[in-house]
Amino acid sequence: MKLVVRVKLLPTPIEAAALEATLHACNEAATWAASVAFETEARRPLELRKHTYAEIRVRWQLGAQAAQHASKKTCDAYTTLKANLRNGRYGRPGTKRHTRASGKPVAFRPQAAQPYDDRLLSWQHEQQTVSIWSTAGRLKGVAFTGQGGQLAVLAGHRQGESDLVCQGGKWFLIATCEIPEAAPNAHPAGFLGVDLGIVNIAATSDGARHCGRRINRKREQDRQLRSKLQKKQTKSARRRAKKYAGKEARRNKDINHKISKRIVAGAERTGRGIALEDLKGIRERARLRKPQRVKIHSWPFAQLGAFIAYKAKRAGVPAVSVDPAYTSQECSQCHHTARGNRPAQAYFACRVCGFVDHADHNASHNIAHRGWMAWVCGARSTAPELTLIA
């Protein structure tokens, strides 16, 4: 199972300047290589390297490994672009957005992430330092820090390349770790249903609701401030909006981590699995009023599902995805489905058997039942494994 660990570098001002110059040189070289790949249609590393390797070595004074990474990084970017175009990420073919994305070479930001392999980067875990290549020479003894659990995972399970990134003037190394999975629970004693929603981010069949008025008020304040800054269209407003967007994303990510941790811990403690809604395509098929559209787009539900999936896999808790259609209108007791069963957002009252419950809790019970049926039928699909430990 792959996890990504991010540690913070603590370079001196001279070391930071050398790292910044390295990122700029590597990304300039990759941008030039991307233009060559666009003109020659050489989109594979070995093929592109024949056109760019010697020029990159001479023009940007990069080492052999760094020059090869520039070509590989360019090819990976074109592979990602091709997949996004195929999946409709930039709209339909022929639209302005699709034409703009496919009709010009890929370009890299001056401080875009740069991959480092073991020839360019070595770790000294006991001293908590790294030796890292730069255009100014090898930088030895650069200190790094992180949480104890992160550093233990990094020391014991790091594999492959690490990425050097600069975010807000701070330097980080992002390393991929391959950790062993816990023995999966092949005989769960039922499933914990998780209903995702707008008012309550997550409601479980145990009766827990993960949200609260404070979070909803903060989400509304974020939306109002974002709208206010977007209307101003000044340079300072755009700068502030960008800064605040990062803060909002970090807060949402922290909340998703906490919610997913509680859900997985509850399922693991009781020997159950987790049943999640399959929300793929929810934005296209959901018919919502305009205020609701803003709210459903303002929360990273896919991120929450990914966090639950990887934490469940790490703990050996089975996780399945189920079809969420009509779970809010179906009675969890007699399974009668009707639109009139839900007269209000938070209220559910079955018109046949008279069962009354909170609407989100009733939906979570239906999801738990569908999860059990999916498990019995052998449909054991999970959300993506890869995520960040933050």
Stockholm file with secondary structure:
# STOCKHOLM 1.0

chainA/1-390         MKLVVRVKLLPTPIEAAALEATLHACNEAATWAASVAFETEARRPLELRKHTYAEIRVRWQLGAQAAQHASKKTCDAYTTLKANLRNGRYGRPGTKRHTRASGKPVAFRPQAAQPYDDRLLSWQHEQQTVSIWSTAGRLKGVAFTGQGGQLAVLAGHRQGESDLVCQGGKWFLIATCEIPEAAPNAHPAGFLGVDLGIVNIAATSDGARHCGRRINRKREQDRQLRSKLQKKQTKSARRRAKKYAGKEARRNKDINHKISKRIVAGAERTGRGIALEDLKGIRERARLRKPQRVKIHSWPFAQLGAFIAYKAKRAGVPAVSVDPAYTSQECSQCHHTARGNRPAQAYFACRVCGFVDHADHNASHNIAHRGWMAWVCGARSTAPELTLIA
#=GR chainA/1-390 SS CEEEEEEEEECCHHHHHHHHHHHHHHHHHHHHHHHHHHHHCCCSHHHHHHHHHHHHHHHSCCCHHHHHHHHHHHHHHHHHHHHHHHTTTTCSTTSHHHHHHHSSCCCCCTTCCEEECTTTEEEETTTTEEEEEETTEEEEEEEEECCHHHHHHHHHHEEEEEEEEEETTEEEEEEEEECCCCCCCSSCSSEEEEEECSSSSEEETTSCEECCHHHHHHHHHHHHHHHHHHHHCCHHHHHHHHHHHHHHHHHHHHHHHHHHHHHHHHHHHHTCEEEEECCTTHHHHCCCCHHHHHHHHTSCHHHHHHHHHHHHHHHTCCEEEECCTTTTTBCTTTCCBCGGGCSBTTEEECTTTCCEEEHHHHHHHHHHHHHHHHHHHTCCCCCCCCCEEC
#=GC SS_cons         CEEEEEEEEECCHHHHHHHHHHHHHHHHHHHHHHHHHHHHCCCSHHHHHHHHHHHHHHHSCCCHHHHHHHHHHHHHHHHHHHHHHHTTTTCSTTSHHHHHHHSSCCCCCTTCCEEECTTTEEEETTTTEEEEEETTEEEEEEEEECCHHHHHHHHHHEEEEEEEEEETTEEEEEEEEECCCCCCCSSCSSEEEEEECSSSSEEETTSCEECCHHHHHHHHHHHHHHHHHHHHCCHHHHHHHHHHHHHHHHHHHHHHHHHHHHHHHHHHHHTCEEEEECCTTHHHHCCCCHHHHHHHHTSCHHHHHHHHHHHHHHHTCCEEEECCTTTTTBCTTTCCBCGGGCSBTTEEECTTTCCEEEHHHHHHHHHHHHHHHHHHHTCCCCCCCCCEEC
//
